Amino acid sequence: MKVFVTGASGYVGSAVVQELQQAGHQVLGLARSDKSAQALAAAGAEVLQGDLNDLDSLKRGAEAADGVIHLAFNHDFSQYQAAAVTDNRAIEAMGSVLVGSNRPLVVTSGMAGLSAKDRLPTEDDVPTGAVRTSEQTTLALVPQGVRAMVVRLAASVHGERDSAFVPYLIQVARQKGESAYIGEGLNRWPAVHRLDAARLFRLALEQGAAGASYHGVADEGISLRDLAAIIGRHLSVPVVSKSVEEAATHFNWLARFASMDLAASSTLTQQRLNWHPTHSGLLADLEQGHYFAT
């Protein structure tokens, strides 16, 4: 299968490209810079120059492929709503050339907005109140003959080269001289290793059902207090609790996410796609020490 991948040179995307190639697929990767294009070419992928605002490039990529995996997203949280609008337009553009073909379109989403009473949210739960509406945009393509589906990634996709939430927690702890959590620190983040996530995207592409949502979750929920404790021990700084008011100053833009309980189950995904995480969990990954190398 020839697969068009957006975000193909990124942290998760590069692992997805490798996973697809090892399974015998060809990859056409979207590159928005010469550096990204060079990285994709070196990885053995075909390169298409463009970006999420270049809808014509997205349409060309989807048209040339047997399936699409959409990973690219602008993670500048100061412009999150604008990024969500761009994301929706990108999904609509790629979906427009897949209409009536039953070709797969796998779109990345997250866990924010998922909730369930007295249990972990599952793949069958529908997010509410989220700014990022990619799921609705994606699933609206199903009645038009697109095998569209969603992969909801855990808050922490961890491994070598991670530059997201956990590295930011470590950076803040270094700068402030203390590793913090909010309140009792019992709110939880799910996590998954990037190589397990890459395999999930491939399985969804190959076997996923139209209209389905899948969870890229290995650790169902790790408390922020446990994360803070490991960070504090590795950095030899005190581990402290912050009030909600103090957290805004301490964590800056991450304060909102540091207070969220995002725990979720992937039991249905594991059953439906025969996907079973095999790589180290987040806490074991942190204990290896590479997150703290300077």
Secondary structure, DSSP 8 states (H G I E B T S, - for coil): -EEEEETTTSHHHHHHHHHHHHTT-EEEEEESSHHHHHHHHHTT-EEEE--TT-HHHHHHHHHTSSEEEE------GGGHHHHHHHHHHHHHHHHHTTTTTT-EEEEEE-STT---TTS---TT----S-S--HHHHHHTTGGGT-EEEEEEE-SEEESTT--SHHHHHHHHHHHHTSEEEETT---EEEEEEHHHHHHHHHHHHHH--TT-EEEE-SEEEEEHHHHHHHHHHHHT--EEEE-HHHHHHHHGGGHHHHT-------HHHHHHH-----S--HHHHHHTSGGG--
